Amino acid sequence: MVTIQKANGEKLKVKVEFARTDLERSKGLMFRQKLEPDEGMLFLFSHETNNSFWMKNTPISLDIIFILYGKIVDISERAIPYSESFIISRSFFTEVLEVSGGYVVEHGVHIGDQVILP
């Protein structure tokens, strides 16, 4: 479970699966047909990185939240299902949280909000 703490103090809970290894990160949420509104995947990196992401073999739209040491530094909203275009953060990051497309707008998540990791 991760908690997004918005600037106004509101806390959002997201139940996450972890992607810790290269294999887990490369598969991500590929082939998933559904993601519940309060579910996501948390990609963990051992150091600051700017790896790109894509939606290959991913049939659902995702919001991709880039996090650097607990602070949201970039957001890519409503990534297009099956797209092989690279999604690149404007900042280095140490974690990435993927949630259902539209989550960021629906919940008012912004760059600068905090993410409390387990």
C-alpha positions in Angstrom: 0.0 0.0 0.0 1.3 3.5 -0.8 -0.2 6.8 0.3 -0.3 9.9 -1.9 -0.4 12.9 0.4 -1.7 15.9 -1.5 -0.7 19.5 -0.8 -4.0 20.1 1.0 -3.3 17.2 3.4 -5.7 14.8 1.9 -4.4 11.2 1.8 -5.1 8.7 -1.0 -4.4 5.0 -0.5 -3.4 2.8 -3.4 -3.0 -0.9 -3.1 0.1 -1.8 -5.2 1.9 -4.7 -6.7 5.7 -4.3 -6.7 7.9 -4.4 -9.7 11.4 -4.7 -8.2 13.4 -6.8 -10.7 14.3 -6.1 -14.3 11.9 -8.9 -15.4 9.0 -7.6 -13.2 9.6 -4.0 -14.4 9.8 -5.0 -18.1 6.4 -6.8 -17.8 4.7 -4.2 -15.7 1.0 -4.2 -16.3 1.1 -5.8 -19.7 -1.8 -8.0 -20.7 -4.0 -6.8 -17.7 -7.6 -6.4 -18.8 -8.6 -4.4 -15.7 -7.2 -2.4 -12.8 -9.4 -1.4 -9.9 -9.7 2.3 -9.1 -7.6 2.0 -6.0 -5.0 -0.4 -7.4 -1.7 0.1 -9.1 1.9 -1.0 -9.7 4.9 0.5 -8.0 8.2 0.2 -9.9 11.2 0.4 -7.6 14.7 1.4 -8.8 17.9 1.1 -6.8 19.2 4.5 -8.0 18.0 7.6 -9.8 17.1 6.8 -13.4 15.2 8.2 -16.3 14.3 4.9 -18.0 11.5 5.2 -20.5 8.2 3.4 -20.3 5.7 2.2 -23.0 2.3 0.7 -23.3 3.2 -2.3 -25.5 0.8 -5.2 -24.8 -1.1 -3.0 -22.2 -4.8 -2.9 -23.1 -5.8 -0.4 -20.5 -5.0 3.3 -20.2 -2.7 4.3 -17.4 -1.6 7.4 -15.5 2.2 7.1 -14.9 3.4 9.0 -11.8 7.2 9.6 -11.6 8.5 9.9 -8.0 11.9 11.0 -6.7 12.6 10.2 -3.1 8.9 10.4 -2.1 8.0 13.5 -4.2 6.0 13.4 -7.4 8.3 15.0 -10.1 6.3 14.3 -13.3 3.1 12.7 -14.5 2.1 11.2 -17.8 -1.7 11.1 -18.0 -3.9 8.6 -19.9 -1.1 6.7 -21.7 -2.5 5.2 -24.8 -3.2 1.4 -24.7 -0.8 -0.7 -26.9 1.3 2.4 -27.9 4.9 1.7 -28.5 5.8 5.3 -28.2 8.3 6.0 -25.3 7.0 7.8 -22.3 9.9 9.8 -20.8 9.9 11.7 -17.5 11.2 15.3 -17.5 13.1 14.5 -14.3 15.1 11.6 -12.9 13.1 9.3 -10.6 13.5 6.5 -8.1 10.0 5.0 -8.2 7.1 5.0 -10.7 3.5 4.5 -9.7 1.1 3.3 -12.4 -2.6 3.7 -11.8 -5.7 3.6 -14.0 -6.0 6.3 -16.6 -7.9 9.3 -15.3 -6.9 8.7 -11.6 -4.7 11.8 -11.5 -7.4 14.1 -12.7 -10.2 12.4 -10.7 -8.2 12.7 -7.4 -6.4 16.0 -8.1 -2.9 14.5 -7.9 -0.2 17.0 -8.8 3.6 17.4 -9.2 5.0 18.2 -5.8 2.6 15.9 -3.9 4.3 13.4 -1.6 4.2 9.6 -1.9 4.6 7.6 1.3 6.1 4.2 0.5 5.7 1.1 2.7 
